Amino acid sequence: MAMSDLVLFNVADGYAEALLRGLRKGIINDQTYTALRNTTNLKDFKAVLMDTDYMDYLKDYNEQDTSSLKMLLKIKLADEIEHVQSVAGPDLDKFIEMTRHKYMIDNVINIVEGAKNKTSNVIIKSRSEPLGFLPEIEGLLNLDVKKIDELYEDVLIDTEVGFYFSKFLEEFLSSSDVKNVNTINNYLQEIKPEKIKNSLKKIWFEHFYFYCQTLNSTTREIMEDLLKFEADCQAIQIVYNSLAYDFSANQEAERKKVIPNFGYLYPDITFDIVKASTFDQLKEKLRPYPEYYNLVKDVPDPKKAEEFVLQSGLKTIDDVMFEESIKRYSIAFEQQFHYACFYSYIKIKEQEIKNIIWLAEMISLDKDAGSKLKKNYILPFNY
């Protein structure tokens, strides 16, 4: 990065980066995880967490369930990011906001799915992602599902995720023989919300990747590496998960619909692995690429998932991919004057929340400290 760029970064975002690196010191370490593992009930578990940066958010936690604990931890993360964003310069503010679009998509689809299933607004809100808060949330909750097409026309057109819906509908119309309003209305009524979410997230992911190409050289370099690896992991995981079912004639095309159109493996290797019809084929196609082959070589065959015993200590494909990803997010902190550390912080804290909830659930199941299950958490900055 040129000296002039360093000066400009410091002027605009030096304070925000310093604030973030201060927050990093609050990330839970192995000593705290060991203390959490050694507790025998959620009351003691809470007592350990009260000695961490989560203290102020856990005062009213009732120690009865893990779902409310999870929401409190997510709210703390959202508050931290909101505070960082409030002191960010225009470019960093946009970067963080675009990172949050992914969670806004989750919230919109959560509301649509809840409305279709006639789920109460209280439950819908309890499933929301605090990082994806939308001012229009109340309007979405009052949506009439009989006119679900109006979700886009009347509400989402004014929100930040409206762009992704627009692209989604454009892609649908480009592949449809009949192009009119009724076609869109019928499609939105019939398609499963989960399918819309997968398409929207693919559009967001690609858009975010290309946006990062416009940022300063250090941010561009680190984010390109992080996002390309994420895209490759998504491609592998989509193929892996679909192998649990019998291979069908249109499965290759269906896989391609949700796989990001970028990555280190894209396009040649990506388009090769989507042809795999067995787990052995997937592994063989990845064998020439050790970095990716190591992600799948020791995980269970998805067709034999029922034979996988959690207590065995074996790792799932999620475990392996999360471990490698967290290492990469941690390394992003080794350099300064870039935005990738803000993205990485969110990812590391999300994993921390998963770790805490996993341990809390094990305690609820009365697992002892020596259980292999209690060791199933991922530490950042451990490389």
Buried (B, 14 or more C-beta within 10 A) or exposed (E): BEEEEBEBBBEBBBBBBEBBEEBBEBBBBEEBBEBBBBBEEBEBBBBBBBEBBBEEBBEEBEBEEBEBBBBBBBEBBBBBBBBBBEEBBEBBBBBBEBBBBBBBBBBBBBBBBBBBEEBEBEEBBEBBBBBBBBEBBEBBBEBEBEEBBBBBEEBBEEBBBBBBBBBBBEBBBEEEEEEEEEBBBEBBEEEEBEEBBBBBBBBBBBBBBEEBEEBBEBBBBBBBBBBBBBBBBBBBBBBBEBBEEEEEEEBBEEBBEBBBEBBBBBEEBBBBBBBBBEBEBBBEBBEEBEEBBEBBEEBBBBEEEEEEEEEEEEBBBEBBBBBBBBBBBBBBBEBBBBBBBBBBBBBBBBBBBBBBBBBBBBBBEEBEBEBEBBEBBBBBBEE
